[in-house]
Amino acid sequence: MTIEEKTNKKGPTWPLLLASIGVVFGDIGTSPLYALKSCFVVGYLSVVPLNVLGLCSLFAWTLFLVVSVKYIYIVLKVNNQGEGGLFALALLCSRLNVKGLKKLPLLLGTIGIALFFSDGILTPAMSVLGALEGLHTVTNKFDGHIVALACAVLTLLFFFQKRGTAVIGSFFGPVMILWFSVLALLGIGSILQTPSIIKALNPYYALMFFTHNHWSGFLTMGAVILVVTGAEALYADLGHFGRKPIQYAWTFFVFPALLLNYLGQGALLLRTPGAISNPFYLLAPHFFIVPLIILATMATVIASQAVISGMFSVSWQAIMLNYLPRMNVIYTSRFQIGQVYVPIVNLVMYVLTLLTVIFFRTTDALSVAYGLSIASCMLLTTMLIIFMARYDWKWKPVHLILFFTPLLLVDLVFFSTNVVKIIEGAWFTLLISMAVFYLIRVWRTGQHAKGVQQQFKEVRLLDFLKECRARYPQTLPGTAVYLTRWVDRVPKALEIQIEHNKLLHEKNIFISIETHKRPWISFQKKYLAQQLEPNTHHIEAHYGFKEIPDLNKVIHWAEKEGILSASEALSFFITRATPKASVDRSSHTNVLTGFSERLYIFLANNALPATEFFRLPVQRVVEIVLRYEV
């Protein structure tokens, strides 16, 4: 039974409820540090009551429509075996196999991966800078040193990733509960001093904001989206906590705390327009600012940690589905499969995050770049949900138009207001996303070329074995294990082994490992075995994209089934494909050229070998190298 089924049946448990507050809402919970101030900066707005009330109204209704209505009560109901997230949703849609649109969901999912990577780099930079900028309100001694301090905090954060989330995970819930409680109390204190800010809950003021500001009001929407940064995390963490805990935590705790704090900041600006320099920290009494900075830094570290862990998880899924080359993956928890650490991804993120902080230096400058990835992900999610509604739920077009048009319009407004800022700074997000998308497409194209050039024999595996036994009746002692991707096809390793040695082994085991577009495969369906002939078996091992393909477990299962014995000496025959540049440029197999060709060759040559990825005993592996052109 999945977490989703358990929580729906029994209701949300307190541990899951508290854990969801600590992990799911870290990103959206730190938005009050910079969101309101960024709107005035991005829109070049004056701090007058109409703008304050208008922005607070926009904040309130954006949180309600985008998070509460769209994500909490619509999107969270769509899951891939209990798993959520843009990529999981894309894989779910791709299984519908709609004629003429088979590749569309996977294309949108690939774009989503690229955008998620850019978001994972910008979020730690934005959050940590936002927390440390509070030092300006205490003393001017730190002027010019905020960037260095942010780099130091981020260095520690990325350094501790190899120890796993569990090292600081136990503090997530309590710290974030304290954080949201402080947000609410600060907001209430300010609202009580200026109760007129409650008028901002009336959407009339949001409409008046646009009527008064025209083009500037439209541009400001590019910063208003900052209040829902992390909304995608609500969906991505569905598989960890289930729908009910996330819904309850948001509706009864997180949403009220955020709303109270934003209204409190607005009330402060109505009283003191000059507080726009940092409306979040100036909400607090002077004696409490330093403790608040410490608490905010802890909260931003937690928000960043959740995003970084998500990056590792998405990287693992992409590796399993062959969207990225095999990389070294370290499992940081013996109890939770989803906790992984990918060293190369961690290093790349660390370098790019530091460069982001050094280049943009302030949250005001970074806010221009930050919104594009968020708006794009939200738009893609809506498009995929519409795809599901049309082709899986069988909704009529008229129902799609009536129900999804308002949500789609909101997403398009956020997207368009961030696209126009590409020149001002959103180019940074676009550059990172395009680089990741390009890398994935190069890898996928090169792998396709590899598959075309390594066509298997047309003859069936069983027929090939019978032919070999007829021609070469003698056998080699021992048991040979061949890895193959396809059932009933002759593995290249076997073909080459017969070509050179002219002999089969006494016992032959063929293992094919298949990764499915679903997160989990039940144990009852995970392993299938078929006896092809005496002492010859084919084993199918099926894995979801969130599972670990451990070949040792396959061997252990085969021993329990009597296919193998623990005393047998196994020899593993695998092929290692090595790419080379195409000599004949007119050849139909040449699909990559120039830099793309060199990039693919670099990636393929540095990918983790199958022996390490599947954790095979090196001393018992016979590796056969094959060359192919790209």
DOLUMBA-610720 format. One record per residue: x, y, z of N, C-alpha, C in turn; residue in three letters. Coordinates in steps of 0.2 Angstrom, whole numbers, plus 5000, padded with zeros to 4 digits. Layout:
REM residues N
XYZXYZXYZALA ...
This chain:
REM residues 630
500449945000500050005000500450065000MET 500350114996500750174995500550225001THR 501050275002500850325007500250365006ILE 500150374999499450404997498850364999GLU 498850304998498350265000498250255008GLU 498750255011498750255019498450315022LYS 498750375019498450435022497750445020THR 497550425014496850435012496350395016ASN 496650335018496250285022496150305029LYS 496750325032496750335039496750415041LYS 496850455036496950525037497750535039GLY 497950595038498650615039498850605046PRO 499450575047499750555054500150625056THR 500250635062500650685065501350685062TRP 501650635062502350635060502450655053PRO 501950625048501950645041501850725041LEU 501350745045501150815044501750865046LEU 502050845052502650885054503250885049LEU 503350825046503850815041503750855035ALA 503150855033502950895027503050965028SER 502950995034503051065035503751075034ILE 504151035037504951045037505251035030GLY 504950995026505250985019504951015013VAL 504251005013503851025007503851105007VAL 503751135012503651215012504251255013PHE 504851225013505451265015505551325010GLY 505451305003505551354998505051414998ASP 504351394998503851444998503851485005ILE 504051445010504051475017504551535018GLY 505051535013505651585014505451645009THR 504951645005504851695000504651765004SER 504351765010504251835013504951875014PRO 505451835014506151875015506251925009LEU 505951915003506151954998505551974993TYR 505051944993504451944988504252014987ALA 503952044993503652114993504152164991LEU 504752164993505252214991505452204984LYS 505452144981505652134974505152164970SER 504452164972503952184967504052264966CYS 504152294972504252374971504852384967PHE 505452344967506052354963505952344956VAL 505652284955505552264948505052304944VAL 504552324947504052364944504152444944GLY 504752464948504852534948504252574952TYR 503952544957503352564960503552614966LEU 503152664967503152704973502852674978SER 503052684984502752654990502152694993VAL 501552694989500952724991500452674993VAL 499952694997499452644999499052604994PRO 498952634988498652594982499052534980LEU 499752554979500152494977500252444983ASN 500252464989500352424995499752374995VAL 499152404995498552364995498452324989LEU 498652344983498652304977499052244977GLY 499652254979500152204979499952144985LEU 499752174990499552124996498952084993CYS 498552114990497952084987498152034982SER 498652044977498852004973499251944976LEU 499551954981499951904985499451854988PHE 498851884991498351834994498051794989ALA 497851824983497451784978497851744974TRP 498551754973498951714970499051654974THR 499251664981499251604985498651554985LEU 498051584985497451554985497351514978PHE 497351554973497251524966497751474964LEU 498351494964498951444962499051384966VAL 499151404973499351344977498751314980VAL 498251344983497651314986497251274981SER 497051314976496551284971496951234966VAL 497451264963497751224957498151164960LYS 498651184964499051124967498751084972TYR 498551114977498251074983497651034981ILE 497151064978496551024977496451004970TYR 496951014965496850984958497450944956ILE 498050974956498650934954498850874958VAL 498750884965498950834969498550774969LEU 497950774965497550714964497850674959LYS 498250704955498550664949499250634951VAL 499350574951499950544953500150484949ASN 500750464949501050414945501250354951ASN 500750314952500850264958501050304964GLN 500750354966500850394972501350444971GLY 501750444966502350494965502050554961GLU 502350614963502150674960502750704957GLY 502650764954503150804951503050804943GLY 503350854940503250864933503550814929LEU 504050784930504350724926503950664927PHE 503750644933503350594935502650594931ALA 502350654931501750674927501850664920LEU 502450684917502550674910502650604908ALA 502950564912502950494911502350454911LEU 501850484916501250454916500850464910LEU 500850534907500550554901500850514895CYS 501450494895501750464889501550394889SER 501250364894501050294894500350294891ARG 500050344890499350354887499350334879LEU 500050344876500150324869499650354864ASN 499550424865499050454861499350464854VAL 498950444849499250444842499350514840LYS 499950524837500150594835500450634840GLY 500350614846500650654852501050614857LEU 501350554854501650504858502250544862LYS 502650584858503250614860503150674864LYS 502550704864502450774867502550774874LEU 502250724878502350724885503050724887PRO 503450674884504150664886504550724884LEU 504350764879504750824877504650874882LEU 503950884885503850934890504150914897LEU 504250844898504550824904505350834903GLY 505650834898506350844897506450924898THR 505950964895506051034897505951044904ILE 505551014907505451014915506051004919GLY 506350944917507050924920507550984920ILE 507551014913508051074912507851134917ALA 507251144917507051204921507151194929LEU 507051124931507051114938507851114940PHE 508251104935508951114937509151184938PHE 508851224934509051304934508751324941SER 508151304943507751314949508251294955ASP 508551234954508951214960509551244961GLY 509751284956510351324957510151394959ILE 509651424957509451494959509151494966LEU 508751434968508451444975508951444981THR 509451404981509951414987510251484987PRO 510351514981510651574980510251634983ALA 509551634980509051684982508951674989MET 508851614992508551604999509151635004SER 509751605003510251625008510451705007VAL 510451725001510551805001510051845004LEU 509351815004508851855007508851855014GLY 509151795017509151795024509751835027ALA 510351835024510851875026510851945025LEU 510451965020510352045019510052075025GLU 509752035030509452065036509952095040GLY 510652085039511152115043511252185041LEU 510952205035510952285034510552325039HIS 510052285042509652325046509852325053THR 510452295055510752295061511352335061VAL 511752335057512352375056512652375049THR 513052425048513352435041513952405041ASN 514252365046514852335046514952285041LYS 514352255039514352195035514252215027PHE 514152285026514052305019514652285015ASP 514552255010515052225005515352155007GLY 515052125013515252065015514752015014HIS 514152035012513551985012513651935007ILE 513951945001514151894996514551844999VAL 515151865002515651815005515251775010ALA 514851805014514551765019514051715016LEU 513651735011513251685007513651625004ALA 514251645001514651594998514851545004CYS 515051565010515251525015514751475017ALA 514051505018513551465020513351415015VAL 513351435009513251385003513851325003LEU 514451345004514951305004514851245009THR 514651265015514551215020513951175019LEU 513451205016512851165014512951115009LEU 513351125003513551084998514051025001PHE 514451055005514951005008514650945012PHE 514150965016513750915020513250865016PHE 513250885009512750845006512950765005GLN 513550755005513750685005513650645011LYS 513450675016513250645023512450625023ARG 512150655018511450635017510950685021GLY 510350685019509850725022509750715029THR 509850645031509650625038510050665043ALA 510650695041511150725046510750785049VAL 510450825045510050885047509350875047ILE 509050825044508350815042507950815049GLY 508250785054507850785061507650855063SER 508050905061507850975063507351015058PHE 507250985053506851015048506151035051PHE 505750985053505150995056505051055061GLY 505451045067505451095072505651165070PRO 506151165066506451235064505851265060VAL 505551235055505151265051504451285054MET 504251235059503651255063503751325067ILE 504351325070504551385073504551445068LEU 504851435062504851485057504151515055TRP 503751465054503051495052502651525057PHE 502851505063502551535069502751605070SER 503351615069503651685070503351725064VAL 503351695058503051735052502351765054LEU 501951715057501251735059501251785064ALA 501651775070501651825075501851895073LEU 502451895069502651965066502051995062LEU 501751955058501251985054500652015058GLY 500451975063499851995068500052055071ILE 500652065074500852125078500752185073GLY 500952175067500952235063500252255060SER 499852195059499152205057498752245063ILE 498852225069498452255074498652335075LEU 499252355073499352425073499052465067GLN 498952425061498652455055498152405052THR 497552405055497052355053496752365046PRO 496852425044496552445037496952395031SER 497452365033497752325028497352265026ILE 496852245031496352195029495952205023ILE 495952265021495552275015495852245009LYS 496552225009496852195004496652135002ALA 496252095006495952035004495352044999LEU 495152104998494652114993495052124986ASN 494852074981495152074975495052144971PRO 494652184973494552254970495252294970TYR 495652284975496252324975496752294971TYR 496752224969497152194964496952224957ALA 496352234956496152264949496352334949LEU 496252374954496452444954497252454953MET 497552404956498352404955498552404948PHE 498152364944498352364936498052424933PHE 497452444935497152504932497652564933THR 497952574939498352624940499052624937HIS 499352564937500052554935500152534928ASN 499652514924499652494917500252444916HIS 500752464912501252424910501752404916TRP 501852444920502252434926501852374931SER 501252384931500852334935500952264931GLY 500952264925501052194921501752164923PHE 502252214922502952184923502952164930LEU 502652194935502752174942502452104943THR 502052074939501852004940502351964939MET 502951984936503551944936503851934942GLY 503751974947504051964954503451944959ALA 502851954957502251924961502351844962VAL 502651814956502651744956503151724962ILE 503551764964504051744970503651714976LEU 503051734977502651714983502451644982VAL 502551614976502351544975502951504973VAL 503551524974504151484973504151424977THR 504251364975504151304979503451274978GLY 503051304974502351274973502451204970ALA 502951194965503051134962503351074967GLU 503651104973503851054978503251024981ALA 502751054981502151024984501950954980LEU 502050964974501850904970502450854969TYR 503050884969503650834969503650794975ALA 503450814981503550784987502950734989ASP 502450734984501850694985502050624987LEU 502550594984502750524985503050514992GLY 503350564995503650555001503150565007HIS 502550605006502150625012501450605011PHE 501250595004500550585003500150655002GLY 499550644999499150704998498850745004ARG 498550705009498250725014498650775019LYS 499250745021499750785025499950855022PRO 500050855016500250915012499650965012ILE 499050935011498450975011498251005017GLN 498350965023498150995029498651045032TYR 499351025031499851075033499751145029ALA 499651145023499551205019498951245022TRP 498351205022497751245023497751275030THR 497951235035497851255042498451285045PHE 499051285042499551315045500051355041PHE 500251335035500751365031500351425028VAL 499851415025499451475021499251525026PHE 498951515031498851575036499451605038PRO 499951575040500551605042500851655037ALA 500951625030501151665025500751725024LEU 500051715024499651775022499651825028LEU 499651805034499751855040500451895039LEU 500951865037501551895036501551945031ASN 501351925025501251975019500852035021TYR 500252025024499852075026500152125032LEU 500552085036500952125041501452175038GLY 501852145033502352185029501952245026GLN 501352235023500952285020500752335025GLY 500552315030500352365036500952405038ALA 501552375038502152415040502252475035LEU 502252455028502352505023501752555023LEU 501152545025500652595025500852645031LEU 501152615036501352665042502052695040ARG 502552655037503252685036503452665029THR 503352705024503552685017504252675017PRO 504652705021505352695021505652625022GLY 505152585025505352525027505452475021ALA 505252505015505352465009506052435008ILE 506552465012507252445011507352365014SER 506852345018506852275020506252265025ASN 505652265021505052255025504952195030PRO 505352145028505252085032505652095039PHE 506252115039506652115045506352175049TYR 506152225046505952285050505252275053LEU 504952215052504352195055504452185063LEU 505152165064505252135070505552195075ALA 505452185081505852235086506552235085PRO 506952285086507652285085508052235088HIS 507852215095508152165099508152095096PHE 507552085092507452025089507752015082PHE 508052065079508252055072508852005071ILE 509352005076509851955075509651885076VAL 509251865081508951805082508551785075PRO 508151835073507751815067508251805061LEU 508751835060509251825055509551755055ILE 509651735061509951665062509351615061ILE 508751625063508251585061508051575054LEU 508151635051507951645043508551605039ALA 509151605042509751575038509551495039THR 509351475045509251405046508651385041MET 508151425041507551405036507751405029ALA 508251455027508451455020508851395018THR 509251375023509651315022509251255021VAL 508651245025508251195025507851195018ILE 507651255016507351265009507851245004ALA 508451265004508951244999509051164999SER 509151135005509251065006508651025002GLN 508051045003507551015000507551014992ALA 507751074990507851074983508451034980VAL 508951034984509551004982509450924982ILE 509150904987508950834987508450814982SER 508050854980507650844974508050844967GLY 508550884967508950874961509350814960MET 509550784966509850714966509350664964PHE 508750674967508250624965508050624958SER 507950684955507750694948508350664943VAL 508950674945509550654942509550574942SER 509450544947509350474948508850444943TRP 508250474943507750454938507950464931GLN 508250514929508450524922509050474920ALA 509450454925509950404924509650334922ILE 509150324926508750254926508450254919MET 508150314917507750314910508150324904LEU 508850334906509350344900509250414897ASN 509050464901509050534899509750564901TYR 510150534905510750554907511250494907LEU 511950504906512350454907512450424914PRO 512650364915512750334921513250374925ARG 513050394931513550424936513550394942MET 514050404946514150384953513550404957ASN 513250354960512650374964512750344971VAL 512750384976512850354983512250354987ILE 512050304990511350294994511550315001TYR 511250365003511450395010510950375015THR 510450335014510050305019509950235018SER 509950195023509850115023509150105023ARG 508750155025508050145026507550175021PHE 507850235018507350265013507750265006GLN 507450235001507750224994507850284991ILE 507350334992507450404988508050444990GLY 508350434996508950474998509550454994GLN 509750494989510350474986510750544985VAL 511450534984511850584983512250574977TYR 512250624972512650614966513150664966VAL 513850644967514350694968514450744962PRO 514450724956514550764950514050814950ILE 513450804951512850844951512950894957VAL 513150874963513250914968513850974967ASN 514350944964514950994962514651044957LEU 514351024952514151074947513651124950VAL 513151094954512751144957513051194962MET 513551164965513951214970514251264966TYR 514651254961515051304957514551354954VAL 513951324951513551374947513151414953LEU 512951394958512651434964513151484966THR 513751464967514251524969514251574964LEU 514351554958514351604952513751644952LEU 513151614953512551654953512551714959THR 512751694965512851734970513351794969VAL 513951774966514451824964514251874959ILE 513851844954513651884948513051934950PHE 512551904953511951954955512051994961PHE 512351964966512551994972511952014977ARG 511352024975510752044979510152014977THR 509652004981509051974979508652014974THR 508752084975508352124970508552104963ASP 509252104962509452084955509352014953ALA 509351964958509251894956508451884955LEU 508051924958507351904957507151914950SER 507451954946507251954939507351894935VAL 507951854937508051794934507651734937ALA 507451744943507151684947506551664944TYR 506151704942505451694941505251644935GLY 505751654930505651614923505551544924LEU 506051514928505951434929505351414932SER 505151454937504551444941503951444937ILE 503851504933503251514929503251454923ALA 503851434921503851384915503651324918SER 503851304924503651234927502951234928CYS 502651294931501951294932501551284926MET 501751314920501351314914501451244911LEU 501951214911502051144909501651094913LEU 501551104919501151064924500451064921THR 500151124920499551134918499351104911THR 499851114907499751084900499751004901MET 500150974905500050904906499450874909LEU 499250914914498550904917498050904912ILE 498050954908497550954902497550894898ILE 498150874896498250814892497950754896PHE 498050754902497750694906497050694906MET 496750754907496050764907495750744900ALA 496050764895495750754888495850674886ARG 496350644887496550584884496450524889TYR 496450544896496350484901495750494904ASP 495550554906494850564910494350564905TRP 494450574898494050584893493550644894LYS 493850704896493350764896493250784889TRP 492650814889492450844882492850914882LYS 492950934876493351004875492951064878PRO 492351064878491951114882492151124889VAL 492151064892492351054899493051074901HIS 493451054896494151074897494251154897LEU 493951184892493951254891493651294897ILE 493051274900492751304905493251294912LEU 493451244913493851224919494551254919PHE 494951244914495651254914495851324911PHE 495351354908495551424905495751474910THR 495451484916495651524921496351504923PRO 496551444925497151424927497651434922LEU 497551424916498051434910498151504909LEU 497651544910497751614909498251644914LEU 498151624921498651644926499351624925VAL 499451564922500051534921500351574915ASP 499951594910500251624904500451694906LEU 500051724911500251794913500951794916VAL 501051744921501651744924502251724920PHE 502051684915502651664910502851724906PHE 502351754903502451814898502851864902SER 502651884908502951934912503651924913THR 503851854914504551834915504951834908ASN 504651814903504951804897505251874894VAL 504851934896505051994893505652024897VAL 505851984903506452004907507051964905LYS 507051934899507651894897508251934897ILE 508151994894508752044893508952064900ILE 508552074905508652104911509052054916GLU 508951994915509251944919508951874919GLY 508351864916508051804915508451764910ALA 508951794906509351754902509751704905TRP 509951714912510351674916509951604917PHE 509351604918508951544919508851514913THR 508751554907508651524901509251484898LEU 509851514900510451484898510651424901LEU 510451414908510551354912510151304909ILE 509451324908508951274906509151244899SER 509351294895509451264888510151224888MET 510551234892511151194892511051124895ALA 510551114900510351054902509951014897VAL 509551054894509051024889509550994883PHE 510051034881510451024875510850954877TYR 511150954883511450894885511050834885LEU 510450834887509950774887509850754880ILE 509750804876509550784869510150754865ARG 510750784867511350754864511450684866VAL 511350674873511450604875510950554872TRP 510350574872509750534869509950514862ARG 510150574858510250564851510850514850THR 511350524854511950474853511750404855GLY 511350394860511150324862510750294857GLN 510350334853509950304848510350284842HIS 510950324841511350304836511750234838ALA 511850234844512250174847511750114846LYS 511050124847510650064846510550044839GLY 510550094834510450074827511050034825VAL 511650054827512250014825512449954828GLN 512049944833512149874837511549834836GLN 511349834830510749784829510849714831GLN 510349684834510449614836510349574830PHE 510549514831510449464826509649454825LYS 509449434819508749424818508449364821GLU 508949314822508749254824508549254832VAL 508149214834507949214841508449184845ARG 508449204851508949184856508949104856LEU 508449074857508349004858508648964852LEU 508448994846508648964840509448964839ASP 509649024841510449034841510748984845PHE 510548974851510848924856510848854853LEU 510248834850510248764847510748764842LYS 510748814838511248814832511948804835GLU 512148844840512848834843512948774846CYS 512448744849512548674852512648624847ARG 512348634841512448584836513148584833ALA 513348654832513948664829514548644834ARG 514448664840515048664845514748624851TYR 514748554851514448514856514748514863PRO 515448534863515848534869515648594873GLN 515748604879515548664883516148674888THR 516148744890516548764895516348754902LEU 516748744906516448734913516248794916PRO 515748794921515548854924514948884922GLY 514748944925514048974923514249044920THR 513949054914514049124911513349164912ALA 513449224914512849274915512949324910VAL 512449334906512449384901511949434902TYR 512149504902511649554903511449574896LEU 510749584895510449604889509849644890THR 509749694886509149744887508549714885ARG 508549674880507949644876507849574877TRP 507249554878507049484879507049444872VAL 507349384872507349344866507749374861ASP 508249414862508749434857509449404859ARG 509849404855510549374856510949434858VAL 511249424864511649484867512349484863PRO 512549544862513249554858513749514861LYS 513749514868514349484872514349404870ALA 513749374869513649304868513949294861LEU 513649334856513849324849514649334848GLU 514949374851515649384851516049324854ILE 515749304860516049254864516049184859GLN 515549174856515449114852515949124846ILE 515949184843516349194837517149184839GLU 517349194845518049184846518249124850HIS 517749094854517949034858517648974855ASN 517148984851516748924848516448874853LYS 516348904859516048854864515548894869LEU 515048864871514548884876514748864883LEU 514548894888514648864895514148814896HIS 514348774902513848724904513248754906GLU 513248814909512548844911512548914909LYS 512048934906511949004904511349044907ASN 511449094909510949134912510949204909ILE 510349224906510249284902509849334907PHE 510049394908509749434913509549504909ILE 508949524908508749584905508449624911SER 508749694911508449734916508049794912ILE 507449794914507049844911506749904916GLU 506849964914506550014918505950044915THR 505450044919504750064917504650144919HIS 504150164915503950234916503450244922LYS 503550204927503250214934503750204939ARG 503550234945504050234950504250174953PRO 503750124954503950064958503650004954TRP 503949944955503649884952503549834959ILE 502949814959502849764965503349704965SER 503549674971503949624971503749564967PHE 503049554967502749494964502849504956GLN 502949564954503049574946503749584944LYS 504149594949504849614948505349574945LYS 505249504946505649454943505249404940TYR 505449384934505149334930505649284927LEU 505649224927506149174924505749134919ALA 506149114914505949064909506549014907GLN 506348954907506848904906506848894898GLN 507448914895507448904887507648834885LEU 508048804889508248734888508648714894GLU 508848654895509148624901509748674903PRO 509848694909510348734911510448804908ASN 509848824905509848894902509248924904THR 509248984907508749024909508749094907HIS 508149124906508149194905507749224911HIS 508049274914507749314919507649384917ILE 507049404918506849474917506749514924GLU 507149564925507149604931506749674929ALA 506249684933505849754931505949804937HIS 506049864935506149914940505849974938TYR 505550014943505250074942505850134942GLY 505750194940506250244939506550264945PHE 506250254951506450274957506850214961LYS 506850154958507150104961507950094959GLU 508250054963508950034962509049964959ILE 509349964953509349904949509949864952PRO 509849824957510449794960510449724958ASP 510949704954511049644951511149584956LEU 511449604962511549554967510949524969ASN 510349574970509749544972509449504967LYS 509549514961509249464955509649394956VAL 510249394957510649334958510349294964ILE 510249334970509949304976509249274975HIS 508849314971508249284969508249224965TRP 508749224961508849164956509049104961ALA 509449114966509649064970509049034974GLU 508649074977508049054980507549014976LYS 507549034970507148994965507448934962GLU 508048914964508348854962508648864955GLY 508648914952509048924946509748924946ILE 510048954952510748954953510848924960LEU 511448914962511648894968512148934971SER 512148944978512648984981513348964979ALA 513448904978514148884977514448894970SER 513948914965514148914958514648974957GLU 515148964953515649014951515349054945ALA 515149114945514849144940515349194936LEU 515249194930515649234925515149284922SER 515249354923514849394920515149424913PHE 514749414908514949444901514549504899PHE 514849554898514549624897514949654891ILE 514549694888514849734882514949804885THR 515449844883515549914884515649944877ARG 515149984876515150024869515550084870ALA 515950094865516450154865516250194859THR 516050254859515950294853516550324850PRO 516550334843517050374840516750414835LYS 517150464833516850514828516750484821ALA 516250504818516150474811516650494806SER 516850444802517350454797517050484791VAL 516450444789516150454783515550504785ASP 515550564783515050614785514450604781ARG 514450574776513850554772513450494774SER 513750464779513450404782512850414785SER 512350374784511650384788511650374795HIS 512250344798512350334805512550394808THR 512850444804513050504807512550554809ASN 512350554816511850594818512050654822VAL 512650654824512950714828513550744825LEU 513650804825514250834822514550894826THR 515150914825515450964828515450954836GLY 515251014839515351004847514850954850PHE 514250944847513850894849514150824849SER 514550814844514850744843515350744849GLU 515750794849516350784854516050784862ARG 515450824863515150814869514950744871LEU 514550714866514350644867514850604869TYR 515450604865515950554866516250564873ILE 516350634875516550644882516150614887PHE 515450624886514950594891515050524891LEU 515050494885515050414885515650384888ALA 516250414886516850394889516950404896ASN 516550444899516650464906516050434910ASN 515550404907514950374910515250314915ALA 514850304920515050254925514950184921LEU 515450144921515450074918514850034921PRO 514649984917514049944920514349904926ALA 514949884926515249844931515149884938THR 515249944938515149984944514450004946GLU 514050014940513350034941512949984944PHE 513049924942512749864944513049824950PHE 513649854952514049824957514249754956ARG 514549744951514749674949515449654952LEU 515549594954516249584956516749584950PRO 517149634951517649644945518049584943VAL 518249544948518649494946518349434942GLN 517649444942517249394938516949424932ARG 517149474930516849514924517249504918VAL 516949484912517349484906516949544902VAL 517349594900517049654897517349654890GLU 516849654885516949664878516849734875ILE 517349764873517249834870517049834863VAL 516549874862516249884855516349954853LEU 516449964847516550034844515950054840ARG 515750114840515150134836515250204834TYR 515050224828515050294826514450344828GLU 514650404829514050454831514150514826VAL 
